[in-house]
Amino acid sequence: MINQHYHIRTIIAALLIGCFFVLIGCENDINAVKNLGKKVIGIDEAKNVESYMSQNGKTKAKLNAPSMLLTQDEYGKKVEYPKTLKVDFFDDSLHIQSKLFARYGSYSERDNKIFLKDSVIVFTIKGDTLISKELYWDQATQRFSTDKEVYISQSLPVRQTLIGIGFNSDQNLNDVHIGHVKPGSFFIVPDSSTIK
C-alpha cells in the first residue's frame, strides 16, 4: 500500500513539474507574435547597372549606377540607387538632349515617379543647367518638379539665372515654371539695336 501511495505521489509530482515547465515555456514574446503576419521584405542588389527606359517602343533614357537595390513589399516594387546615378535623356533620333546626376535616387512602382536627392544636377545640350537638393521625375509626363529651392541658368531664348522655390519643367528645361522667384535672379534681354 505504501508503495502504491509513493508511486501516485511521484506521478503527481512529475505532472506538476511538467505543467510548470509547459506554462513557463508557452509564454510568447508579443513582438514576435505581431511579426508573424508581416511579409518578409527581400532585398536584391545589383552592381554596375546600365538600364534603358523606353516609351511607346522608343528609347528615352539610359541610366548608369554603381549600385541598385530592389525591394518588394505589399505596395509593390521599389528600386533604390544609394551610391549615385547618371541618366542620359534622348530625343527620337537617340541624340542626347539632357543629362542628370544625383547622389541618391529611388523609384516606386506604385507612384511611377523617380525621386532624386543630394546634389541633383540636370544640364542640356543647349547649355541650360538646373541644380536642386531634391527633384522628382514623372515617367509618364516626362517632367521634373520640386517644392525645394532650385537654381537654373539658361542661355536661350534670353540669358537668365533663376533662383526660386518650387519648380516644374519638361526634362529638356524648355518649359520652366518657378513657383516663387527669389532675389538674385536676373534676365539679360538683348538690346534691340543688336537684333538684325
C-alpha positions, 0 to 999 in steps of 0.5 A: 500500500505504501508503495502504491501511495509513493508511486501516485505521489511521484506521478503527481509530482512529475505532472506538476513539474511538467505543467510548470515547465509547459506554462513557463515555456508557452509564454510568447514574446508579443513582438514576435507574435505581431511579426508573424503576419508581416511579409518578409521584405527581400532585398536584391542588389545589383552592381554596375547597372546600365538600364534603358527606359523606353516609351511607346517602343522608343528609347528615352533614357539610359541610366548608369549606377554603381549600385541598385537595390530592389525591394518588394513589399505589399505596395509593390516594387521599389528600386533604390540607387544609394551610391549615385546615378547618371541618366542620359535623356534622348530625343527620337533620333537617340541624340542626347538632349539632357543629362542628370546626376544625383547622389541618391535616387529611388523609384516606386512602382506604385507612384511611377515617379523617380525621386532624386536627392543630394546634389541633383544636377540636370544640364542640356545640350543647349547649355541650360543647367538646373541644380536642386537638393531634391527633384522628382521625375514623372515617367509618364509626363516626362517632367521634373518638379520640386517644392525645394529651392532650385537654381537654373541658368539658361542661355536661350531664348534670353540669358537668365539665372533663376533662383526660386522655390518650387519648380516644374519643367519638361526634362529638356528645361524648355518649359520652366515654371518657378513657383516663387522667384527669389532675389538674385535672379536676373534676365539679360534681354538683348538690346534691340539695336543688336537684333538684325 
